[in-house]
Amino acid sequence: MVEIELKPEEFALFRRYIYEKVGISLSDQKSTLVKGRLNKRLNQLGLDSFRAYYDYLVHDMSGEELALFVSAISTNVTSFFREGAQWKWLESYLPALIASKREKKIRIWSAGCSSGEEPYTILMFLQHHLSDFESWDIKILATDISPKVLSHAIEGSYEAKNVEAMPREIIGKSFEKVRTEKGIHYRIASHLREKVMFRLYNLVTDPFFFKNQFDMVFCRNVMIYFDDPTRHEVIRRFTTVLPKGSPLFLGSSESLTSHRDTLKLLGSSIYQRL
Ligand SMILES: C[S@@+](CC[C@H](N)C(=O)[O-])C[C@H]1O[C@@H](n2cnc3c(N)ncnc32)[C@H](O)[C@@H]1O
């Protein structure tokens, strides 16, 4: 592989573009990271400079190169039942949510859902805790900026090592075991897959067209790379789709310093809409 240099003026172009498109602010120190992580991609594309790659990136109207760039400099890491304390909290919150419902209808948004573990965990959780789960009208909206992770999420098939640590009872009710060329995989059962609507959606630049309210919003480990003004605006939008009393879940390393008048910290990075 040819090692391609990233000049300061080239890095400045990426920095501005990425900030405008995804709200990620790259500090000067990130120049080495961009160079290191993107060199392979430039080689794959047969490009000999970062300036040429910049032109390629900005002219790709599909958004796929942008998603690839974001994946290269950030992370899609996720897992089933991630942030254990939040699921514990949800166990105690669920009876109140159920009691508040006149219609048996639940709507949840998993924003930045990566390869689907988060929205599917929500369904597994509800299936486990609602004895009349099948009689509920439950829909999860699951969105991400990356087409690659979304196609994995839609397929809903996971390696055994990512599934087998879960309780047997949950695995039995939620997955079908399938033999693939790559070994044993677990595929989310169709009665759960059909409750999730996966959509490509950029939280920073796509228009905010949501009119319906959600019973809860999960946006965990997504805004870690956003700067304060971007995070502020994304959170403000979430508050417009959350009815009073509803929870917003962030990642355990994330906390809010703003929106004190509309969101109250309940603990474990769970905020309640006031
Ligand atoms: C680390 S994963 C978190 C997945 C899951 N929420 C969790 O906590 O396990 C972050 C995800 O956010 C997505 N993401 C990053 N910036 C985004 C943006 N501007 N709009 C939508 N999704 C974004 C990434 O593509 C990635 O899949």
The ligand as an SDF file (V2000), in Angstrom:
LIG
                    3D

 27 29  0  0  0  0  0  0  0  0999 V2000
  -21.2120    3.8500   18.4560 C   0  0  0  0  0  0  0  0  0  0  0  0
  -22.6340    3.6130   17.4680 S   0  0  0  0  0  0  0  0  0  0  0  0
  -23.8820    3.5200   18.7230 C   0  0  0  0  0  0  0  0  0  0  0  0
  -24.9340    2.4650   18.4470 C   0  0  0  0  0  0  0  0  0  0  0  0
  -25.9880    2.3090   19.5460 C   0  0  0  0  0  0  0  0  0  0  0  0
  -26.7760    3.5030   19.6850 N   0  0  0  0  0  0  0  0  0  0  0  0
  -25.3480    1.9260   20.8560 C   0  0  0  0  0  0  0  0  0  0  0  0
  -25.2640    2.7440   21.7650 O   0  0  0  0  0  0  0  0  0  0  0  0
  -24.8990    0.7880   20.9750 O   0  0  0  0  0  0  0  0  0  0  0  0
  -22.8800    5.2600   16.7840 C   0  0  0  0  0  0  0  0  0  0  0  0
  -23.7520    5.2750   15.5370 C   0  0  0  0  0  0  0  0  0  0  0  0
  -24.1470    6.6140   15.2700 O   0  0  0  0  0  0  0  0  0  0  0  0
  -24.1720    6.8140   13.8830 C   0  0  0  0  0  0  0  0  0  0  0  0
  -24.0590    8.2450   13.5890 N   0  0  0  0  0  0  0  0  0  0  0  0
  -22.9710    9.0480   13.7360 C   0  0  0  0  0  0  0  0  0  0  0  0
  -23.2310   10.2980   13.3370 N   0  0  0  0  0  0  0  0  0  0  0  0
  -24.5340   10.2930   12.9430 C   0  0  0  0  0  0  0  0  0  0  0  0
  -25.4010   11.2980   12.4020 C   0  0  0  0  0  0  0  0  0  0  0  0
  -24.9790   12.5500   12.1960 N   0  0  0  0  0  0  0  0  0  0  0  0
  -26.6720   10.9400   12.0970 N   0  0  0  0  0  0  0  0  0  0  0  0
  -27.0920    9.6780   12.2980 C   0  0  0  0  0  0  0  0  0  0  0  0
  -26.3320    8.6870   12.7880 N   0  0  0  0  0  0  0  0  0  0  0  0
  -25.0700    8.9930   13.1040 C   0  0  0  0  0  0  0  0  0  0  0  0
  -22.9860    5.9890   13.3910 C   0  0  0  0  0  0  0  0  0  0  0  0
  -23.1290    5.6530   12.0180 O   0  0  0  0  0  0  0  0  0  0  0  0
  -23.0210    4.7780   14.3120 C   0  0  0  0  0  0  0  0  0  0  0  0
  -23.6910    3.6870   13.7330 O   0  0  0  0  0  0  0  0  0  0  0  0
  1  2  1  0
  2  3  1  0
  2 10  1  0
  3  4  1  0
  4  5  1  0
  5  6  1  0
  5  7  1  0
  7  8  2  0
  7  9  1  0
 10 11  1  0
 11 12  1  0
 11 26  1  0
 12 13  1  0
 13 14  1  0
 13 24  1  0
 14 15  1  0
 14 23  1  0
 15 16  2  0
 16 17  1  0
 17 18  1  0
 17 23  2  0
 18 19  1  0
 18 20  2  0
 20 21  1  0
 21 22  2  0
 22 23  1  0
 24 25  1  0
 24 26  1  0
 26 27  1  0
M  CHG  2   2   1   9  -1
M  END
$$$$
